[in-house]
Amino acid sequence: MKELQLIEAAGVGADDPDCGGDDCCAATDSASAAGVVDPSRRRELARRARLLSWASFGLVGAEAIIGIVAGIVAMSWALIGFGIGSLIEGMASVVIVWRFQEHRIDSEHAEQIAQRLVSIQFFVLAPYISYEAGGALLNADRPNESWSGVALAVASMITMPLLGRAKIAIAHELGSSATRGEGQQNLLCAYMATALLIGLLANALFGVWWLDPVAALFIAAVAVKQGVDSWRGELECC
């Protein structure tokens, strides 16, 4: 009860004039709520966050291997970009596992470091993929069909939203922007898989080869947008 009174006295919430917007208020409220979560409950949530991140690490590791190998075979920059994006997602999972080790569960400093690392990783993919996909588009480099890539995209469209939503739900209760960012990366993976599927099927069924590099450029653009949103959220709300 005392903690709740302290929070109210601090003026945290939607009525705070210093709060920059609804998203910022929501993030601040979540972080404040995390301070009054029962310690045993917080440890359990941290354990779930680690388990989800390990599950993500295994899945995106498989995605990366299949995507890069299939992309090289098919000369598909959309597939290669998807595989590299999966590697970056794997790094975010490692960051969250590190962040929620037992001795860091209540560390604000560890949360800030993890959030910065996750935010930065959104930007890593875009320059390389934009350069290669743009070159393929200008040079009219036609990729081969890849049914293994199609299967990979469908699998990612099914699994990644489930992981992403589960992480975002835990992040809300923990008040962890870093965990929320990792969940958003999983949702981004599902969007990328959708773009990848459209590009691969258009090329395989109709010979519309240029949709493959266009899909890769879309993947890069969405990654940049998510990175900007994540970074702004960090600067304004944390």
N, C-alpha and C positions, 0 to 999 in steps of 0.2 A: 504494500500500500504506500509505503514511504517512497519507493522508487517511482511509482506512478505519479505521486505528488511532485516529485522533482522534475519529471518529464513535463508535466503540465506547467510548472513554474518556469521552465526554460522556454515555453512558448513553442514547442515543437508541434508541427501538424499543418493542416491545410490553412489555418488562419494566420500562420506566421508570415508577416509582411516581407521577410527576407527570402522566402521560398520562391524560386524562379518559375514554378509552374506545377501542374498536376503531377507529372512524372517525378519531378524532384521531391515534391511533398510525399509521394507514395514511397519513394526510396528512403527518405528520412524517417517516415513513420515505421517502415519495416526495420530499419536499423535500431530505432528506439525500442520497438517491441522486442527485438532480439535481446536487449539488455535485461528484460524481466522474464525471459524463458527459463524454466526450471533447469538447473545445471545438468541433471541426469537426462532430461529431454534434449538439451542442446548437444550433449555427447552422442546421444542416439542419432540425432539429425546429422551430426558431423560424420558419424560412421556410415550413414546411408549415402551422404554426399561422396565419400571416398569410394564406396562400392559402385555407385553409378559411374563415377569417373573411371574406375578400373574397367567396368563393362564397356564404356565408350572407347577406352584405349584399345581394347581388343578388337572391337568392331571396326574402328577407323583405321587400325593397323592393317586389317584384312582389306579394307576398301583401298587403302593407299597402294598396296602391292598389286592387287588386281587392276586398279585403275591405271597405274603407270605402265605396267606390262602390256595390258590390252591397248592402251593408247599408243605406245611405241609400235606395236604390231600393226595397228590400224592407221597409224599416222594421224591420230585424232588429238588435236590440242585441247578440245573440250574434255576428253577422257584424262589426258595427262594433267590438265589443270585441276580436275576433280580429285585425282590421286594426290597431288601435291597439297591441295586444300585439306585432305584427310590427314596428311602428316601434321599440318599445322594444328588441326583439331586435337590430335594426339598430344601435342605439346601443352595445350590448354588443360587437358585431363591430368597430366602430370603436375601442373601448377596447382590444381585444386586438391589433389592428393597430398601435396606438400603443405598446402595452406591448412588443411584440417587434420594434421598429425596431432596427437593428444596434447602436446605441450603448446600448440599454437591455436587451439580451438577458440580461445577468448582474446587472441592477440589482434588488436586493431592495426598494428604495424604490418603484420603478416597479411591481413585483409587488403590493405592499401597496395602492398607490393604485388599480391596476386591479381588484383583488379587491373593494375597498370600493365602487367605482363599479358593478361588475357586481351585487354584492349589493343595493345600494340600488334598482337598476332593477327588481327583482322586485316592489317595493312600489308603483311608479308607477301601474300599471294598475288596481289593485283599487278605490280609492275612487270613481273616475269611473264605472266599469262597474257597480259595486254600486248606486250612486245611480240611474242611468238604468234598469238592468234591474229594480231593485226598484220603481221608479215604473211601468214598463210592466206589471209583474205585478199591482200593486195596481189600476191603472187599466184592466186587461184590454185593453191595446193589442195588437191582433192583427197580426203581421207577415205580409207576402205571401210566397209561395213563391219560392225562389231556387235555380235549378239551377246557375247559375254559382258560387254559394256552395258547393253540394254538390261540384262539380268541384274547387274550391279546397281544400276539406277533405280530399278523397281524395289530392290531390297532396301536401299537407303531411304526411299520415300516412305517405306512402312516403318522401319525401326527408329530412324532419327527423331521424328516428332514425339514418339513415346518417351525416349530418353530426355529430350529437351523439355517437355512439359513437366516431367517428374523432377528435374533439376530446378526449374523455375519455381515450382511449388515449395521445394525445400529451401530455396534461396529466400523466398518471401518470409518464411518462419524464422530462418537464421538471421535475416537482415544482411545477407552477403551479396554484394554487387558482383563479386568475382564469380560466384557460382551462377548467378543470373546470366552473366556474360557467357559462361561456358554453355549454359542451356540455349542461349540465343545462337551460339555457333552450331549447335546440333540442328536447330530449326533452319539456319542458313544452309546447312548441308542438305536438308530436304528440298529447299528451293533450288539449290544447285543441281540436285539429282533430277528434278523436274525439267529444268532447262537442258540438262544433258540428254535426258530421254527424248525430248522433242527433237534435238539436233541429230541424235543417232538414228532415230526412226525415219526422219525426213530424208536423211542421206541413204539409208538402206532400202527404203521402200519406193522413194520417188526421185532419188538422185539429186536432191537439193543439197549439194555439198556445202554451200556457203553458210547454212544454218549451224554447222558444227563450230566454225570459228566465231560466229555471232553469239552462239550459246556460251562459248568460253569468255567472250568479252562481257556478256551479261553476268557471268559468275564473278568476274573481276570487279564489275561495277557494284554489285550487291555487297561484296566483301568490303569495299571502300566505304559504302554508306553505313554498314553495320559498325565499322571501325570508328567512323566519325561520331555516330550516335553514342557508342559506348564511351568514347573519350569525353564527349561533352557531358554525359551523365556523371562521369567521375569528377570533372572540374566543377560542375555546378552543384552537385549534391553531396559530395563526400569530403 
